Amino acid sequence: MEMDQAVVALAALAHDTRLQVFRRLVAAGRAGLAAGDLAQALGVAPTTLSFHLKELARAGLVGARRQGRQIFYAVDFAGTRGLFDFLMRDCCRGRPELCGTLPPAGEDCLATLGELR
């Protein structure tokens, strides 16, 4: 990830509703949530939610898939990992392995937690 992409991603998360949406989707894992269920859970109008989801998707943090008549949204773990990697790139004087570990690219935290049990 480059600086301009990181700025877009951080700007997308720098809004309370979008941050709530993102955190809900992280908790939901790869299965994601239906847009209507997400709007109801957050108490947000569907049109407002749609705007915020579009911004998160533009930032590469969220993806969508259609299942029948519903649209499900889920965190784009590769995009999110790219942001984390960018932020931690210079950690510990260029030795990010000293800063702790993140789930491997392409895995979500639920998969990693399953391995730890």
HULIN-V287854 format. One line per field, one symbol per residue. phi: phi as a letter, one per 30 degrees, with the letter a starting at -180 (. if undefined). psi: psi as a letter, one per 30 degrees, with the letter a starting at -180 (. if undefined). burial: 1 if it has 16 or more other ideal C-beta (glycine too) atoms within 10 Angstrom, else 0. A space follows every 10 residues. Layout:
phi=???
psi=???
burial=???
This chain:
phi=.ceddddddd ddddbedddd eeddddddid dibdeddddd dcicdeddde dddddddddi cbbbbcbicc cccbdddddd dddedddcec dhhibddddj cceeeiccdd ddddddd
psi=kleeeeeeee eefhkeeeee eeeeeeefaf eakkeeeeee efhkkeeeee eeeeeeeefg fkllkkjbfl kkklkjeeee eeeeeeegeg khhgiffffl llklkfklfe eeeeff.
burial=1000010110 0110000101 1101110100 0110100110 0001000010 0110111011 1110000000 1111111011 1110010000 0000010000 0010001100 0000000
